[in-house]
Amino acid sequence: MGLKRIGNGVWIGLWLLLSIFLVGCGAADVGSQSDGTENHSSEHEATASDETRNASGSKQLRIGYQKSSVLLFLKESGNLEKRLAERGFEVSWFEFQSGPPLLEALNAGKIDVGYAGGAPIVLATAHSGSQVVYLAYEPEVYRAIVVPEDSPVHRVEALKGKRVAYGKGSSAHYLVLTALESAGLGLKDVTSVFLQPSDARSAFERKSVDAWAIWDPFLADAENHGARVVIDAHGLPRQYGFIVGRRDYFLEYPFLQEIIIEELAHIHQEIQRDRKLAAEKFAEQTGIVQEVWELTLSRREYGVFPLTDEVLDAQQHIADAFLKEGLLQEPVNVRDAVLP
């Protein structure tokens, strides 16, 4: 199914959701099942059956998604449902507003697969008995530290003593940490202001913070309104996004890992082939101008790939850095969250 067949209605309200979307931080937002009818709390829906079969005896695959992720396109395509129906699986979708509550639901056995950024996954796998496992990775999205256009800050060194907004435990947190380290500084040299993107945007516009670490599409939108990049992630330790799964589930149904990766790869190809159409769809329904979405989609890499040592080493670097900064109480070996 091509991208052009994705319905317009699925984009309604996306910016409202994007304004509180966090790859790496935020309160425990609830997920809701998306079935084209009424949305309910995931506490009712996802716990209706924590087994792998529903009342009719069909096997279940419960997917957590965020409306700013490629999983939304997979949901609307219906391709996964068609492919798994012949194997006796029913697919249900649960919407989340950010990564941490999605990972919490995964750990609690309420969903079986989802997408999140690398930094919050490190935190989600830090406790014993974690069910979160890495299944595949996606290339990193564009992120940077920005300042107002008239700011005297032009180099990372000039951030010393400044107020920097970002989400605690997020990919932006790690960006600030590594950017400061590249200039011989540390987090102790700035005043960290932990804010979600929507609140950080307001603080940035009021100039109650001096700088903001953020990712696309928020970053592209800020640039469109005059924000200036001080440093982006190029040349800094890399970060990735991950398709994650529930350990017990994928030990029972290991063949699903390959199927999900294949179907997501097809969706990535469709978006890459017609980025302008995807940008139009986002712009129509989100209130963010099309040029911002075109920039966002033009500077991201596409694809879903099997895990590599290089990618896992990058995750380990995040875990070690967060341990050093006190975000983790004990060391985390990220390879413990990889299926055998």
Secondary structure, DSSP 8 states (H G I E B T S, - for coil): --GGGS-GGGGTTHHHHHTT-BSS-------EE-SSS----HHHHTTS--SSB-TTS-EEEEEEE-TTSTHHHHHHH-HHHHHHHTTTEEEEEEE-SBHHHHHHHHHTTS-SEEEEEHHHHHHHTSSTT--EEEEEEE----EEEEE-TT-S--SGGGGTT-EEEE-TTSHHHHHHHHHHHHTT--GGGSEEEE--HHHHHHHHHHTSSSEEEEETTHHHHHHHTT-EEEEESTTS----EEEEEEHHHHHH-THHHHHHHHHHHHHHHHHHHTHHHHHHHHHHHHSS-HHHHHHHHHTS----B---HHHHHHHHHHHHHHHHTTS-SS---GGGGB--
